[in-house]
Amino acid sequence: MLFSIIKKEFLLVGRDIHALAVLFLMPMAFIFIMSLSLQNTFNNNSSKVIKVGFIFDNPNDQLTDAGKDLLTQSALEAVMYTPGTKIKETITRDSLSAIVRIPEGYVLQLTGSSFTDKSDELLQLYYSPTAPQYLRKLIYLLINQKPVAIQLNNMMRGKIPAAEQERFSHLKFINENALYKNRAKQPSSVEQSVPAWLIFSMFFVLIPISTTFILEKQFGTLQRLKTMPIPSSYILIGKFIPYMCINIFQALLMFLVGIYALPLIGGEGITLGANAWLLLPMTFSVSIMAISFALFIATVVKTTEQATTIGGLGNVILAAIGGIMVPTFVMPEMMQLLAQLSPMNWGLEGFLEIILREGDFSSIAPFMIKLLICAVLFFNLALLTYRRMGYQK
């Protein structure tokens, strides 16, 4: 019986060509327009506060005059961490622009009479994967000026032999490290636009689901199903499969647009990392949430006009506060906190975790869990509302 219900839904979906066209053409148009329009804006975005973490392998070095001098940066907000801190996880968790690790013995050499050339004994600089290139250069210059100033001061005081002074102009004080395979990777307009407008379009399955649901009520289909021994949940579950297939195909098409189509017309292309397969479970999670939300609205509204108004307005609000229309990193702090209440934001952050930060399953699991919990809530509300209609017991 469940198979027959699913077959019915596929037939209904296939007959609504206009709704299918909107679901695929709308996000594609948004991706092209927004990616090309905001390409320069995203690349030149600046941050108000540059938060940089510092890790002294030897905590005692922090107490010396040179150690304190390394931390004195008027343009940086220094955040201290203990030795052994996991750099990659900390940068993402605390929204840092970079982390500087000061190896044990570095401060002693910095204040001594000789320079080190070994890369593992230099200041170790790790950038956030979302730090734009201009910000990386700024952080490098700010961090580099301190050891240079200390060594110049030593030179002026005559603490450094002449032979060492000749090497000074060619000396390197910082070793830049790659936390990710592509260390120059930075967020771009296409990396924001593809997952953002994909999620927006997924939530717009609300319109065709509501339309078919209302038509079934008007034509008496639900009343006839009432005479059969079919659980109420089967009716709603039967609508999941066709729209889940649509959403998966949407995701595939939108990412292909970002990878291949945009570069053909002069835009930036999106690059997927080694963990690109995680896009599939993330897409499933967003899709389940979107369909559950759509089913709830479909069981509440009485007419297609109500579905269009309530569903459309709800989706626009969720998109506006969730970082779909306005990226969260340009929002003020209060709006960034508000964005975390939107399911669309959970989906977007999950996609960006995979695309930008090469996140693994454990790093996207919190977003998926929140989406699935919310989906279960909306599905049960839809089931409760559907049973109260009187069509099913």
Helices and strands as residue ranges (DSSP letters): H 2-15, H 17-37, H 39-43, E 51-56, G 59-63, H 65-71, E 77-81, H 87-93, E 98-102, H 106-110, G 119-121, E 123-127, H 133-156, H 162-168, E 174-177, H 189-203, H 206-218, H 221-226, H 232-256, I 257-261, H 262-264, G 276-278, H 279-300, H 304-306, I 307-311, H 312-321, G 328-330, H 333-339, H 343-355, H 361-388
